[in-house]
């Protein structure tokens, strides 16, 4: 098989979340355990860090990987979903897995894939864990796909766990309350394994306290010790304190989303745990990793500036908590008119999301070219109920191109609502 044929095989033969949503979620770890046992349990051959949370887990994973790379470690990084290329999901020191490696893996284990019928996600996790063992990484940073307890990544026994925050997303799978969602995320907590919680939340704190006690896992709330504040969010200049005192000199972050100040607390606490375990990570390594996260790990889609005139920004935020922060930052930008390219997934509950968007903006509604996308005219109709007005377009790029052509030099263009919207925009 060619690379294109291999991807076509994976997409068509296996249940995939981006196409069919919750039906692709396998509520058991039996398949991934059997698959990895057949591979020789590659995930036991190197240390791991396991990252969960509703928002921020991708950024946090990339920041941790970047700091570890700056410290001289050979770092595997597994994240999902991808934006442009399937290969983005599996990286070693920022370099994506080669297409030939993907073809070889699928061909080698095609019999097992067709016999055991794992999900698309389970195959990608097994592939990543196996590739990291082949590459002899010093450590692998593993981002949870969905939830935690039953996520295919939850077969790892990490050096530390990080749970960034808890908010509403994927309620049809994870539950309709923050407490229920927290229980699923807390499922990554392991026996005697340190767990860092990025944010204290009234509803979820007792869940993490109880679960960590049950597993005799040291529990840390990062915001109790670390405090990050933007000195100048537009320039990415950040101040960091620990226990009320200056911890790092003012640094210029490569990730400039206002929400990153919350994510960094958890990242710093995990790094502190590693330092206390004699990992060779200095303050200089931390500064370099945070300043060069995008360069070192090739992260895209987090408050990413696509053009400066008109200022054009995209972001992968797609749930209430994430979009709330992005819209707040967007509203603070100086501008004349605001143009928003917007798409969404059909399984999203939009009655709490659409009110976050500014009524004064001009909207360019679209639907990514995947089965799970919300039909564009339905999105337009729902948005009109919240006084968000604009036109519907046949594709993401048509909507984006129209926004660019309508925007004046001092306007701002924003594209988002879904990771899959960004995936179809040229230049992301």
C-alpha positions as a LaTeX table, in Angstrom:
\begin{tabular}{lrrr}
\hline
Residue & $x$ (\AA) & $y$ (\AA) & $z$ (\AA) \\
\hline
Unk1 & 0.00 & 0.00 & 0.00 \\
Unk2 & 1.04 & 3.58 & $-0.59$ \\
Unk3 & 0.79 & 6.13 & 2.21 \\
Unk4 & $-2.46$ & 7.49 & 0.76 \\
Unk5 & $-3.89$ & 3.97 & 0.47 \\
Unk6 & $-2.84$ & 3.23 & 4.04 \\
Unk7 & $-4.63$ & 6.29 & 5.41 \\
Unk8 & $-7.68$ & 5.49 & 3.31 \\
Unk9 & $-7.64$ & 1.98 & 4.77 \\
Unk10 & $-7.45$ & 3.30 & 8.35 \\
Unk11 & $-10.18$ & 5.89 & 7.83 \\
Unk12 & $-12.59$ & 3.52 & 6.09 \\
Unk13 & $-11.96$ & 0.27 & 7.92 \\
Unk14 & $-11.87$ & 1.54 & 11.50 \\
Unk15 & $-14.32$ & 3.51 & 13.67 \\
Unk16 & $-13.03$ & 7.10 & 13.79 \\
Unk17 & $-14.31$ & 9.76 & 16.17 \\
Unk18 & $-14.01$ & 12.71 & 13.80 \\
Unk19 & $-16.47$ & 10.99 & 11.46 \\
Unk20 & $-18.98$ & 9.25 & 13.71 \\
Unk21 & $-18.44$ & 10.76 & 17.16 \\
Unk22 & $-19.13$ & 8.70 & 20.26 \\
Unk23 & $-19.82$ & 5.48 & 18.35 \\
Unk24 & $-16.06$ & 5.27 & 17.71 \\
Unk25 & $-15.25$ & 5.38 & 21.43 \\
Unk26 & $-14.31$ & 1.95 & 22.77 \\
Unk27 & $-15.32$ & 1.80 & 26.44 \\
Unk28 & $-12.66$ & $-0.76$ & 27.30 \\
Unk29 & $-8.87$ & $-0.99$ & 27.40 \\
Unk30 & $-8.85$ & $-4.66$ & 26.40 \\
Unk31 & $-8.12$ & $-4.03$ & 22.71 \\
Unk32 & $-5.24$ & $-1.64$ & 23.25 \\
Unk33 & $-3.72$ & $-3.88$ & 25.92 \\
Unk34 & $-3.92$ & $-6.89$ & 23.61 \\
Unk35 & $-2.45$ & $-4.92$ & 20.71 \\
Unk36 & 0.43 & $-3.55$ & 22.77 \\
Unk37 & 1.12 & $-6.94$ & 24.33 \\
Unk38 & 1.51 & $-8.27$ & 20.78 \\
Unk39 & 4.01 & $-5.44$ & 20.16 \\
Unk40 & 6.01 & $-6.35$ & 23.25 \\
Unk41 & 4.49 & $-3.65$ & 25.47 \\
Unk42 & 6.63 & $-0.85$ & 24.04 \\
Unk43 & 5.26 & 1.72 & 26.50 \\
Unk44 & 7.14 & 0.02 & 29.33 \\
Unk45 & 10.50 & 0.70 & 27.67 \\
Unk46 & 10.69 & 4.44 & 28.47 \\
Unk47 & 9.32 & 6.93 & 31.02 \\
Unk48 & 6.11 & 8.77 & 30.16 \\
Unk49 & 4.13 & 11.82 & 31.20 \\
Unk50 & 0.34 & 11.53 & 30.86 \\
Unk51 & $-1.70$ & 14.67 & 30.18 \\
Unk52 & $-5.50$ & 14.97 & 30.45 \\
Unk53 & $-8.02$ & 17.80 & 30.77 \\
Unk54 & $-10.85$ & 19.47 & 28.91 \\
Unk55 & $-8.82$ & 22.41 & 27.60 \\
Unk56 & $-5.09$ & 23.00 & 27.48 \\
Unk57 & $-3.87$ & 19.43 & 27.42 \\
Unk58 & $-2.43$ & 19.79 & 23.92 \\
Unk59 & $-0.62$ & 23.05 & 24.66 \\
Unk60 & 0.63 & 21.66 & 27.98 \\
Unk61 & 1.92 & 18.51 & 26.27 \\
Unk62 & 3.81 & 20.57 & 23.72 \\
Unk63 & 5.29 & 22.87 & 26.37 \\
Unk64 & 6.49 & 19.91 & 28.45 \\
Unk65 & 8.01 & 18.30 & 25.37 \\
Unk66 & 9.72 & 21.56 & 24.40 \\
Unk67 & 11.33 & 22.04 & 27.82 \\
Unk68 & 12.52 & 18.42 & 27.88 \\
Unk69 & 13.96 & 18.85 & 24.40 \\
Unk70 & 15.73 & 22.03 & 25.52 \\
Unk71 & 17.17 & 20.00 & 28.40 \\
Unk72 & 18.72 & 17.58 & 25.90 \\
Unk73 & 16.31 & 14.66 & 26.21 \\
Unk74 & 15.07 & 12.73 & 23.20 \\
Unk75 & 11.32 & 13.28 & 23.49 \\
Unk76 & 8.39 & 11.43 & 21.97 \\
Unk77 & 5.15 & 13.40 & 21.73 \\
Unk78 & 1.75 & 11.89 & 21.01 \\
Unk79 & $-1.21$ & 14.26 & 20.47 \\
Unk80 & $-4.57$ & 14.24 & 18.70 \\
Unk81 & $-6.33$ & 15.13 & 16.53 \\
Unk82 & $-4.02$ & 16.37 & 13.79 \\
Unk83 & $-4.55$ & 19.59 & 11.87 \\
Unk84 & $-3.01$ & 19.03 & 8.46 \\
Unk85 & $-1.30$ & 15.66 & 8.36 \\
Unk86 & $-1.84$ & 12.40 & 10.20 \\
Unk87 & 1.92 & 12.35 & 10.85 \\
Unk88 & 1.56 & 15.30 & 13.27 \\
Unk89 & 0.16 & 12.94 & 15.89 \\
Unk90 & 3.48 & 11.19 & 16.45 \\
Unk91 & 6.68 & 13.22 & 16.86 \\
Unk92 & 10.19 & 12.72 & 18.16 \\
Unk93 & 12.01 & 15.95 & 19.04 \\
Unk94 & 9.46 & 17.84 & 16.97 \\
Unk95 & 9.92 & 15.72 & 13.84 \\
Unk96 & 6.79 & 13.98 & 12.64 \\
Unk97 & 6.80 & 10.27 & 11.96 \\
Unk98 & 7.65 & 9.45 & 8.34 \\
Unk99 & 4.79 & 8.24 & 6.11 \\
Unk100 & 6.83 & 5.12 & 5.34 \\
Unk101 & 6.79 & 4.20 & 9.03 \\
Unk102 & 3.00 & 4.40 & 9.08 \\
Unk103 & 2.71 & 2.21 & 5.99 \\
Unk104 & 5.12 & $-0.34$ & 7.44 \\
Unk105 & 3.25 & $-0.53$ & 10.76 \\
Unk106 & $-0.16$ & $-1.04$ & 9.17 \\
Unk107 & 1.13 & $-3.66$ & 6.74 \\
Unk108 & 2.98 & $-5.51$ & 9.49 \\
Unk109 & $-0.07$ & $-5.70$ & 11.75 \\
Unk110 & $-2.91$ & $-5.72$ & 9.23 \\
Unk111 & $-3.95$ & $-9.25$ & 10.24 \\
Unk112 & $-4.31$ & $-8.20$ & 13.88 \\
Unk113 & $-6.13$ & $-5.00$ & 12.92 \\
Unk114 & $-8.69$ & $-6.91$ & 10.86 \\
Unk115 & $-9.06$ & $-9.64$ & 13.45 \\
Unk116 & $-9.33$ & $-7.51$ & 16.60 \\
Unk117 & $-11.14$ & $-4.53$ & 15.01 \\
Unk118 & $-9.53$ & $-1.83$ & 17.15 \\
Unk119 & $-10.70$ & 1.76 & 16.76 \\
Unk120 & $-8.77$ & 4.24 & 14.63 \\
Unk121 & $-7.53$ & 5.87 & 17.83 \\
Unk122 & $-6.36$ & 2.59 & 19.33 \\
Unk123 & $-4.27$ & 1.87 & 16.23 \\
Unk124 & $-2.69$ & 5.32 & 16.32 \\
Unk125 & $-1.85$ & 4.99 & 20.02 \\
Unk126 & $-0.27$ & 1.55 & 19.50 \\
Unk127 & 1.67 & 2.90 & 16.51 \\
Unk128 & 2.98 & 5.86 & 18.52 \\
Unk129 & 4.04 & 3.79 & 21.51 \\
Unk130 & 5.80 & 1.30 & 19.23 \\
Unk131 & 7.54 & 4.06 & 17.26 \\
Unk132 & 8.84 & 5.70 & 20.44 \\
Unk133 & 10.37 & 2.39 & 21.51 \\
Unk134 & 12.00 & 1.97 & 18.10 \\
Unk135 & 13.41 & 5.48 & 18.32 \\
Unk136 & 14.70 & 4.81 & 21.85 \\
Unk137 & 13.25 & 8.00 & 23.28 \\
Unk138 & 14.31 & 9.14 & 26.74 \\
Unk139 & 10.74 & 10.10 & 27.60 \\
Unk140 & 7.35 & 10.30 & 25.88 \\
Unk141 & 4.68 & 12.91 & 26.54 \\
Unk142 & 1.29 & 11.31 & 25.96 \\
Unk143 & $-1.86$ & 13.39 & 25.54 \\
Unk144 & $-5.19$ & 11.77 & 26.38 \\
Unk145 & $-7.60$ & 11.66 & 23.47 \\
Unk146 & $-10.96$ & 11.70 & 25.25 \\
Unk147 & $-11.70$ & 11.53 & 28.96 \\
Unk148 & $-9.03$ & 9.46 & 30.66 \\
Unk149 & $-10.25$ & 6.34 & 32.45 \\
Unk150 & $-11.14$ & 4.46 & 29.26 \\
Unk151 & $-8.87$ & 6.33 & 26.85 \\
Unk152 & $-6.49$ & 4.09 & 24.91 \\
Unk153 & $-3.50$ & 6.05 & 26.24 \\
Unk154 & $-4.37$ & 4.97 & 29.78 \\
Unk155 & $-2.22$ & 1.87 & 29.63 \\
Unk156 & 0.91 & 3.90 & 30.43 \\
Unk157 & 2.36 & 4.06 & 33.93 \\
Unk158 & 3.76 & 7.59 & 33.95 \\
Unk159 & 6.33 & 9.47 & 35.98 \\
Unk160 & 3.60 & 12.04 & 36.63 \\
Unk161 & 0.08 & 12.88 & 35.50 \\
Unk162 & $-1.24$ & 16.33 & 34.67 \\
Unk163 & $-4.93$ & 17.23 & 34.51 \\
Unk164 & $-5.25$ & 20.76 & 33.17 \\
Unk165 & $-8.87$ & 21.68 & 33.94 \\
Unk166 & $-12.42$ & 20.39 & 33.83 \\
Unk167 & $-15.21$ & 21.96 & 31.79 \\
Unk168 & $-18.09$ & 20.80 & 29.62 \\
Unk169 & $-17.26$ & 18.88 & 26.44 \\
Unk170 & $-18.24$ & 15.47 & 25.05 \\
Unk171 & $-21.00$ & 15.20 & 27.67 \\
Unk172 & $-22.65$ & 12.36 & 25.76 \\
Unk173 & $-19.64$ & 10.21 & 26.67 \\
Unk174 & $-18.13$ & 11.74 & 29.81 \\
Unk175 & $-21.23$ & 12.89 & 31.71 \\
Unk176 & $-23.38$ & 15.97 & 32.19 \\
Unk177 & $-21.81$ & 17.36 & 35.36 \\
Unk178 & $-18.31$ & 18.64 & 36.11 \\
Unk179 & $-18.07$ & 16.03 & 38.87 \\
Unk180 & $-18.84$ & 13.20 & 36.45 \\
Unk181 & $-16.38$ & 14.53 & 33.87 \\
Unk182 & $-13.72$ & 14.90 & 36.57 \\
Unk183 & $-14.19$ & 11.24 & 37.55 \\
Unk184 & $-13.41$ & 10.21 & 33.97 \\
Unk185 & $-10.35$ & 12.47 & 33.80 \\
Unk186 & $-9.19$ & 11.26 & 37.24 \\
Unk187 & $-9.10$ & 7.75 & 35.79 \\
Unk188 & $-5.50$ & 8.41 & 34.67 \\
Unk189 & $-4.32$ & 8.65 & 38.31 \\
Unk190 & $-2.09$ & 5.68 & 39.11 \\
Unk191 & $-0.76$ & 4.04 & 42.27 \\
Unk192 & 1.97 & 6.13 & 43.96 \\
Unk193 & 2.19 & 8.39 & 40.90 \\
Unk194 & 2.27 & 12.18 & 41.42 \\
Unk195 & $-0.73$ & 13.97 & 39.92 \\
Unk196 & $-0.84$ & 17.68 & 39.19 \\
Unk197 & $-4.17$ & 19.50 & 38.83 \\
Unk198 & $-3.84$ & 22.74 & 36.90 \\
Unk199 & $-6.83$ & 24.58 & 38.38 \\
Unk200 & $-8.78$ & 24.33 & 41.63 \\
Unk201 & $-12.50$ & 24.06 & 40.96 \\
Unk202 & $-15.14$ & 23.73 & 43.67 \\
Unk203 & $-17.03$ & 20.88 & 42.00 \\
Unk204 & $-14.01$ & 18.83 & 40.98 \\
Unk205 & $-11.45$ & 19.23 & 43.79 \\
Unk206 & $-13.11$ & 16.57 & 46.03 \\
Unk207 & $-13.04$ & 14.09 & 43.13 \\
Unk208 & $-9.28$ & 14.46 & 42.69 \\
Unk209 & $-8.66$ & 14.36 & 46.44 \\
Unk210 & $-10.63$ & 11.13 & 46.84 \\
Unk211 & $-9.13$ & 9.40 & 43.80 \\
Unk212 & $-5.56$ & 10.32 & 44.71 \\
Unk213 & $-6.08$ & 9.04 & 48.26 \\
Unk214 & $-7.42$ & 5.76 & 46.92 \\
Unk215 & $-4.29$ & 5.35 & 44.81 \\
Unk216 & $-1.86$ & 6.77 & 47.40 \\
Unk217 & $-0.88$ & 9.27 & 44.72 \\
Unk218 & 0.74 & 12.56 & 45.79 \\
Unk219 & $-1.64$ & 15.34 & 44.75 \\
Unk220 & $-0.63$ & 18.90 & 43.84 \\
Unk221 & $-2.79$ & 21.85 & 42.81 \\
Unk222 & $-0.45$ & 23.90 & 40.64 \\
Unk223 & $-2.19$ & 27.23 & 41.18 \\
Unk224 & $-1.56$ & 26.95 & 44.94 \\
Unk225 & 2.14 & 27.50 & 44.22 \\
Unk226 & 2.53 & 29.05 & 40.78 \\
Unk227 & 1.04 & 32.26 & 39.45 \\
Unk228 & 1.42 & 33.32 & 35.83 \\
Unk229 & 0.29 & 36.69 & 34.52 \\
Unk230 & 0.66 & 38.34 & 31.15 \\
Unk231 & 2.71 & 41.52 & 31.31 \\
Unk232 & 1.80 & 42.08 & 27.65 \\
Unk233 & $-0.35$ & 39.38 & 26.08 \\
Unk234 & $-0.07$ & 40.83 & 22.57 \\
Unk235 & 3.71 & 40.52 & 22.72 \\
Unk236 & 3.58 & 37.25 & 24.64 \\
Unk237 & 5.48 & 38.67 & 27.63 \\
Unk238 & 4.77 & 36.64 & 30.77 \\
Unk239 & 5.55 & 37.04 & 34.48 \\
Unk240 & 5.86 & 33.91 & 36.64 \\
Unk241 & 5.79 & 33.73 & 40.43 \\
Unk242 & 6.14 & 30.83 & 42.83 \\
Unk243 & 4.76 & 31.12 & 46.35 \\
Unk244 & 4.39 & 34.86 & 45.85 \\
Unk245 & 7.98 & 35.49 & 44.73 \\
Unk246 & 9.44 & 36.01 & 41.25 \\
Unk247 & 10.30 & 32.60 & 39.81 \\
Unk248 & 11.36 & 33.33 & 36.24 \\
Unk249 & 12.51 & 36.53 & 34.57 \\
Unk250 & 9.93 & 38.01 & 32.21 \\
Unk251 & 9.80 & 35.65 & 29.24 \\
Unk252 & 8.44 & 36.02 & 25.73 \\
Unk253 & 6.16 & 33.07 & 25.03 \\
Unk254 & 5.78 & 31.62 & 21.55 \\
Unk255 & 2.22 & 30.63 & 22.55 \\
Unk256 & 0.32 & 33.90 & 22.92 \\
Unk257 & $-3.20$ & 32.82 & 23.81 \\
Unk258 & $-4.38$ & 34.49 & 27.02 \\
Unk259 & $-5.48$ & 31.08 & 28.33 \\
Unk260 & $-1.88$ & 29.83 & 28.39 \\
Unk261 & $-1.23$ & 31.57 & 31.71 \\
Unk262 & $-3.40$ & 28.89 & 33.33 \\
Unk263 & $-1.75$ & 26.01 & 31.49 \\
Unk264 & 1.79 & 27.05 & 32.43 \\
Unk265 & 1.13 & 26.56 & 36.16 \\
Unk266 & 0.59 & 22.84 & 35.68 \\
Unk267 & 3.53 & 22.50 & 33.31 \\
Unk268 & 5.88 & 24.13 & 35.84 \\
Unk269 & 4.70 & 21.87 & 38.67 \\
Unk270 & 5.25 & 18.73 & 36.59 \\
Unk271 & 8.76 & 19.95 & 35.72 \\
Unk272 & 9.43 & 20.58 & 39.42 \\
Unk273 & 8.44 & 16.99 & 40.20 \\
Unk274 & 10.87 & 15.73 & 37.56 \\
Unk275 & 13.64 & 17.97 & 38.91 \\
Unk276 & 13.07 & 16.50 & 42.38 \\
Unk277 & 13.54 & 13.09 & 40.81 \\
Unk278 & 16.96 & 14.15 & 39.49 \\
Unk279 & 15.94 & 14.90 & 35.93 \\
Unk280 & 18.50 & 17.36 & 34.55 \\
Unk281 & 16.21 & 20.33 & 33.94 \\
Unk282 & 17.46 & 23.83 & 34.71 \\
Unk283 & 15.70 & 27.18 & 34.82 \\
Unk284 & 17.42 & 28.02 & 31.52 \\
Unk285 & 15.91 & 24.91 & 29.94 \\
Unk286 & 12.45 & 25.94 & 31.19 \\
Unk287 & 12.81 & 29.44 & 29.76 \\
Unk288 & 14.09 & 28.15 & 26.41 \\
Unk289 & 11.32 & 25.57 & 26.12 \\
Unk290 & 8.54 & 28.03 & 26.90 \\
Unk291 & 9.97 & 30.66 & 24.58 \\
Unk292 & 10.43 & 28.20 & 21.70 \\
Unk293 & 7.54 & 25.76 & 22.09 \\
Unk294 & 6.20 & 26.38 & 18.58 \\
Unk295 & 9.66 & 26.13 & 17.04 \\
Unk296 & 10.68 & 23.00 & 18.96 \\
Unk297 & 7.45 & 21.00 & 18.65 \\
Unk298 & 5.72 & 22.54 & 15.60 \\
Unk299 & 2.50 & 23.25 & 17.48 \\
Unk300 & $-0.19$ & 24.96 & 15.40 \\
Unk301 & $-3.63$ & 26.43 & 15.92 \\
Unk302 & $-3.23$ & 28.04 & 19.35 \\
Unk303 & $-3.92$ & 31.76 & 18.89 \\
Unk304 & $-1.94$ & 31.44 & 15.68 \\
Unk305 & $-1.43$ & 34.62 & 13.66 \\
Unk306 & $-1.89$ & 33.83 & 9.97 \\
Unk307 & $-1.62$ & 37.38 & 8.61 \\
Unk308 & $-0.80$ & 40.79 & 10.01 \\
Unk309 & $-2.82$ & 42.96 & 7.58 \\
Unk310 & $-5.62$ & 42.42 & 8.10 \\
Unk311 & $-4.73$ & 40.77 & 11.40 \\
Unk312 & $-5.90$ & 37.17 & 10.98 \\
Unk313 & $-5.96$ & 34.75 & 13.89 \\
Unk314 & $-7.11$ & 31.15 & 14.26 \\
Unk315 & $-7.62$ & 28.99 & 17.33 \\
Unk316 & $-8.74$ & 25.41 & 17.93 \\
Unk317 & $-10.93$ & 26.27 & 20.97 \\
Unk318 & $-14.26$ & 24.50 & 20.51 \\
Unk319 & $-16.09$ & 24.32 & 23.85 \\
Unk320 & $-17.62$ & 26.82 & 26.25 \\
Unk321 & $-14.62$ & 27.31 & 28.53 \\
Unk322 & $-12.06$ & 27.51 & 25.73 \\
Unk323 & $-14.08$ & 29.79 & 23.48 \\
Unk324 & $-14.96$ & 32.10 & 26.37 \\
Unk325 & $-11.30$ & 32.95 & 26.89 \\
Unk326 & $-10.57$ & 33.22 & 23.18 \\
Unk327 & $-13.51$ & 35.56 & 22.57 \\
Unk328 & $-12.45$ & 37.75 & 25.51 \\
Unk329 & $-8.98$ & 38.11 & 24.05 \\
Unk330 & $-10.39$ & 38.69 & 20.57 \\
Unk331 & $-12.63$ & 41.50 & 21.80 \\
Unk332 & $-9.62$ & 43.28 & 23.30 \\
Unk333 & $-7.87$ & 43.63 & 19.96 \\
Unk334 & $-7.92$ & 47.11 & 18.40 \\
Unk335 & $-9.85$ & 47.00 & 15.14 \\
Unk336 & $-12.52$ & 48.53 & 12.97 \\
Unk337 & $-14.65$ & 45.54 & 11.92 \\
Unk338 & $-14.47$ & 41.92 & 13.11 \\
Unk339 & $-14.95$ & 39.04 & 10.64 \\
Unk340 & $-15.46$ & 35.50 & 11.98 \\
Unk341 & $-15.19$ & 32.29 & 9.95 \\
Unk342 & $-17.18$ & 29.77 & 11.98 \\
Unk343 & $-17.87$ & 26.05 & 11.77 \\
Unk344 & $-18.95$ & 23.47 & 14.35 \\
Unk345 & $-19.51$ & 19.79 & 14.92 \\
Unk346 & $-23.06$ & 18.41 & 14.85 \\
Unk347 & $-22.73$ & 16.81 & 18.30 \\
Unk348 & $-21.86$ & 20.11 & 20.01 \\
Unk349 & $-24.45$ & 21.76 & 22.26 \\
Unk350 & $-24.28$ & 25.32 & 20.95 \\
Unk351 & $-26.79$ & 27.08 & 23.20 \\
Unk352 & $-23.98$ & 27.98 & 25.62 \\
Unk353 & $-21.31$ & 28.47 & 22.97 \\
Unk354 & $-22.96$ & 30.81 & 20.46 \\
Unk355 & $-23.79$ & 33.50 & 23.07 \\
Unk356 & $-20.02$ & 33.89 & 23.59 \\
Unk357 & $-19.57$ & 35.28 & 20.08 \\
Unk358 & $-19.89$ & 39.04 & 19.47 \\
Unk359 & $-23.09$ & 40.17 & 17.77 \\
Unk360 & $-21.35$ & 43.05 & 15.97 \\
Unk361 & $-19.10$ & 40.72 & 13.93 \\
Unk362 & $-19.75$ & 39.67 & 10.34 \\
Unk363 & $-20.01$ & 35.88 & 10.10 \\
Unk364 & $-18.89$ & 33.49 & 7.37 \\
Unk365 & $-20.51$ & 30.15 & 8.21 \\
Unk366 & $-19.00$ & 26.91 & 6.92 \\
Unk367 & $-18.87$ & 23.16 & 7.48 \\
Unk368 & $-15.64$ & 21.15 & 7.44 \\
Unk369 & $-15.70$ & 18.29 & 4.95 \\
Unk370 & $-16.21$ & 15.50 & 7.49 \\
Unk371 & $-19.41$ & 13.56 & 8.30 \\
Unk372 & $-19.51$ & 14.82 & 11.89 \\
Unk373 & $-19.67$ & 18.50 & 10.86 \\
Unk374 & $-22.82$ & 20.52 & 11.49 \\
Unk375 & $-24.63$ & 21.35 & 8.24 \\
Unk376 & $-23.81$ & 24.96 & 7.39 \\
Unk377 & $-27.38$ & 26.22 & 7.01 \\
Unk378 & $-28.33$ & 24.67 & 10.35 \\
Unk379 & $-25.38$ & 26.46 & 11.97 \\
Unk380 & $-26.43$ & 29.73 & 10.32 \\
Unk381 & $-30.00$ & 29.28 & 11.58 \\
Unk382 & $-28.89$ & 28.50 & 15.14 \\
Unk383 & $-26.52$ & 31.47 & 15.11 \\
Unk384 & $-29.30$ & 33.79 & 13.95 \\
Unk385 & $-31.17$ & 32.88 & 17.12 \\
Unk386 & $-28.36$ & 34.61 & 19.01 \\
Unk387 & $-28.28$ & 37.57 & 16.60 \\
Unk388 & $-25.12$ & 36.41 & 14.86 \\
Unk389 & $-25.53$ & 37.33 & 11.20 \\
Unk390 & $-23.71$ & 36.34 & 8.05 \\
Unk391 & $-23.75$ & 34.13 & 4.99 \\
Unk392 & $-23.29$ & 30.39 & 4.51 \\
Unk393 & $-20.51$ & 29.11 & 2.26 \\
Unk394 & $-19.96$ & 25.82 & 0.49 \\
Unk395 & $-16.54$ & 25.18 & 2.04 \\
Unk396 & $-14.21$ & 26.40 & 4.77 \\
Unk397 & $-11.79$ & 27.90 & 2.27 \\
Unk398 & $-14.57$ & 29.73 & 0.43 \\
Unk399 & $-15.71$ & 31.25 & 3.72 \\
Unk400 & $-12.13$ & 32.14 & 4.67 \\
Unk401 & $-11.37$ & 33.65 & 1.26 \\
Unk402 & $-14.52$ & 35.77 & 1.41 \\
Unk403 & $-13.62$ & 37.01 & 4.88 \\
Unk404 & $-10.18$ & 38.02 & 3.62 \\
Unk405 & $-11.62$ & 39.81 & 0.60 \\
Unk406 & $-14.21$ & 41.70 & 2.67 \\
Unk407 & $-11.82$ & 42.71 & 5.46 \\
Unk408 & $-10.14$ & 46.11 & 5.38 \\
Unk409 & $-6.54$ & 46.68 & 6.45 \\
Unk410 & $-7.50$ & 47.66 & 10.03 \\
Unk411 & $-10.06$ & 44.89 & 10.49 \\
Unk412 & $-9.55$ & 41.59 & 12.32 \\
Unk413 & $-10.37$ & 38.14 & 10.90 \\
Unk414 & $-10.83$ & 35.15 & 13.20 \\
Unk415 & $-11.31$ & 31.52 & 12.16 \\
Unk416 & $-12.40$ & 28.81 & 14.57 \\
Unk417 & $-15.17$ & 26.88 & 16.26 \\
Unk418 & $-13.55$ & 23.53 & 15.53 \\
Unk419 & $-10.14$ & 21.99 & 15.00 \\
Unk420 & $-11.49$ & 20.74 & 11.68 \\
Unk421 & $-12.19$ & 24.27 & 10.46 \\
Unk422 & $-8.51$ & 25.13 & 10.88 \\
Unk423 & $-7.51$ & 21.90 & 9.18 \\
Unk424 & $-8.96$ & 23.15 & 5.89 \\
Unk425 & $-7.45$ & 26.65 & 5.93 \\
Unk426 & $-4.37$ & 27.13 & 3.80 \\
Unk427 & $-1.48$ & 28.58 & 5.76 \\
Unk428 & $-2.33$ & 27.10 & 9.17 \\
\hline
\end{tabular}
